[in-house]
């Protein structure tokens, strides 16, 4: 993830929405969520100057009931406090 930090501005250009994904089985991926959100907010805005809407995705929801699974109920508050429009559980299976 760090190696892409310098390239993100190119990928964000003209974005009107963003999905930021973390793995519910790996806490380190959740720890990086705010880094990605901050990077997004610093490098791109909508034409009206507002932040690009970002949705948080909790991936691998079909796997282990341990790890970050216990934090899922707190994600509504986390999203409100950190500028996400909301969150969803998902699985790429």
N, C-alpha and C positions, 0 to 999 in steps of 0.2 A: 504493500500500500504506500509506503513512504517513497518508493521510487517513482510513483506516478504523480506525486505532489506538484512537481514543477510543470506538468503537462495538463493539469486539470482545466486551466483557463480556456484552452482550445476546445475541450469537450463540453464545457459549460456554455459556450457562446450560443446566444439566442435560445437558451433553454427557457421553457415556460412552466416547468415542473421537474421535480427530482424525486427519485426513490433512493433512500439510504438503507442498506440491508445489513443486518447483523445475524450471527449464527447463535441460536439460543443454547447451543451446547458448548460454546467457547466464549468465556467472559471477555477475553482480550478484544474480540470483535465489537462487543458492546462498548468497551472503553474507547474505541476509535470513532464511535458514532458522532460525538460532539466535535471531533477534529474535522470530520468530513463536512458536518453542517456549518462550522465556522468557515471552512475553506470555500464552500459554496456561497455563503453570504458575503464573503469578502471579494469574491471574483466576478459575481454576476448579479444583476437585478433585473426586474421587469422594466418595460419601457416607462412605467410610471414611477420608477425609483424604489418600489417595494421589493422585499425579498422574494426570490423564487419560491413558490410553495413546495414544501418537502414532506413526503410521507415516509414514515419509518416502517420497515418490514422486518418482522421477527421470523427469520428463516429456519428451516429444519424443525418446524413445529410437530412433525410426525415422529421425531426421535425422542431421546431420553426425557423423562419427566423430572430429571434433576437439573443441576446447573442453574441457569437463569430462569427456568420455568417458574420458580417461585416469585420472580420479579414482575411477571407479566401483568398482574393486577395494578401495579404501580406505573405502568407505561402511559396511561391517560394523563396523569399528573406530570410525568417526565416530558411528554410531548407539549403540553401547555406551557410549561416553564421554559422550554428550549426552542419554541418557535416552529414546531412541526404541526402540520394541519391534522394529523392523526396517525394511527398505526394499524397494522394488520398482521395477523399470523399467516405464514405461508410455508409451502414446502416445494422445493424444486425437484422432488422425486418423480 
